[in-house]
Amino acid sequence: MAAPSPEAADAAEAIARAGGSAVDAAIAAALVAMVTEVGLVSLSSGGFVTVQPAAGAAYTVDGWMDRPGIGRDAGSAPARTWDVSTEYGGGVDITIGAGSVATHGSLAAFGEAHARDGRLPWAELVGPAIDVARGGFALGSASRYYLRHVHESIFGWDPASHAALHDSTGRLTEERVVVADLATTLEHIASTGPRALHQGDLAVAIAADVGARGGLLGHADLAAYAPVVREPLTTRVHGWRLATATAPSVGGVVLAAMLRLLEDRPRGGWEPADVEHLVRVQRAVLGHRREVLEVAADLPAASRAWLDRVDADHRAVLESGSTAHVSVTDADGSACSLTVSSGYGAGMVAAGTGIWLNNCLGEQELNPPARQVTAGSRLLSNMAPVVGRHDDGSTLAIGSPGADRITTAVVSALAGFVNGGLDLHAAVAHPRVHVHRAGLPDEDVRVEDELSMYFGGVGAALTRPDGHLEAVADPRRDGVARVVGVSRPPGPSGRR
């Protein structure tokens, strides 16, 4: 298992030792991350869960954000938002406020994956998150790095948010963080189930507070939300069948196109020529994403057409113009790759709940003016959680946080591992490149001279055919990798 923090890894380990499945362990770790990874992810999040069962085909549960506003009067006052310019990531403009809150879906997606491939009761999966919320936690390096830039501008305007993160002098706290009401909210989620954020008292409270502060999100949006089980997008590379999220994730098609265009590079390690080719691939794919995929009226059709073009003529294609991740595999041959995000955060805690709300309507790179989305429809996502099965029976789960660097980080690690002959640790740790603002005149190639969380935080877990387990957490972040030996009855493959 690879998780974003020691507390999340502890949760996954405890669930594994209790007899939980890979899906159970991944969900438990993600729920803890929703408590501890402040500014990156919260219970008000969206995500994708890609699962490779021990037997049968892989699937993706789409729990990404919907655009709110179902039943809203066309004459209603405009949503209340404002823009913040930050130095985070080399300069990012972010839209925040109640009007930036989208309809969350992560927990509903977790519930669907748990119903299909979970072993333990739902309440047991939430237990570790309750304990962490009640006892408090220290901010990890990824949260602290982000919050150093935005703790006042984004997370300081709302009194509850400010109180949770700041000391008496107004500085970002160095003490353990305890968020008022959050443990009680998680206890309610444990007893009520994964629909607790969509129906009942908690959903009513969230919708009422957002509405009172000028947001679009209403109770009708939460009640109507449903996760969608989708056939994942698959790619064959060197004996691996890799499956990742499809639309509304634009990240999945971008990742698949990059892997196909890389062909068999790198060849025995990243040589300068391989890196030059990788940059060409990123320019072509990320440029096409910006110019075509992000504004496509029919993203699934545009994605299919793009991959068909990639497969038909590589040369023609190349010559044309705030997140947490968990990966778990087990010796039964199951894999779960799970990525969740709350965007950059709206900066507000829903009154009486302890839940920091998302700002996914305010992620300007994913919601350009040219892309019109009706209320109740899915927004775009960068996410690309991957599971894979090799012809020899090996199973892999891999993914990363990192906004628009998700795909370039995962492709770099995957290509080094499946093409370049690097072991999993070396493939994840290898320096990366990222083409920033591809397709625009002022694009630039950012080369990683020293390890930086800007270039993602890949987490990978691998099961070999003999049951040997490996896990890798990216040294760029405070992620934790663990291998846990547990005794269970044989799975469908006969492995323990």
Secondary structure, DSSP 4 states (H G I P E B T S, - for coil): -EESSHHHHHHHHHHHHTT--HHHHHHHHHHHHHHHSTTT--SS-EEEEEEE-SSS--EEEEEPPBP--TT--TTSPPP--EEEEE-GGG-EEEEESGGG--B--HHHHHHHHHHHH--S-HHHHHHHHHHHHHH-BPPPHHHHHHHHHHTTTTTSSSHHHHHHHB-TTSSBP-S-B--TTHHHHHHHHHHH-TTTTTSSHHHHHHHHHHHHTT-S--HHHHHH---EEEPPEEEEETTEEEEE--TTBHHHHHHHHHHHHHTT-SSSS--HHHHHHHHHHHHHHHHHHHHTGGG-SSHHHHHHHHHHHHHH-HHHHHT---EEEEEEE-TTS-EEEEEEE-TT--S-EETTTTEEPP-GGG-TTTS-TT----TTSBPPB----EEEEETTS-EEEEE---GGGHHHHHHHHHHHHHTS---HHHHHHS--EEEETTTSTT-EEEE-SS--GGG---EEEEE-TTS-EEEEE-TTTT-EE----------TTS--
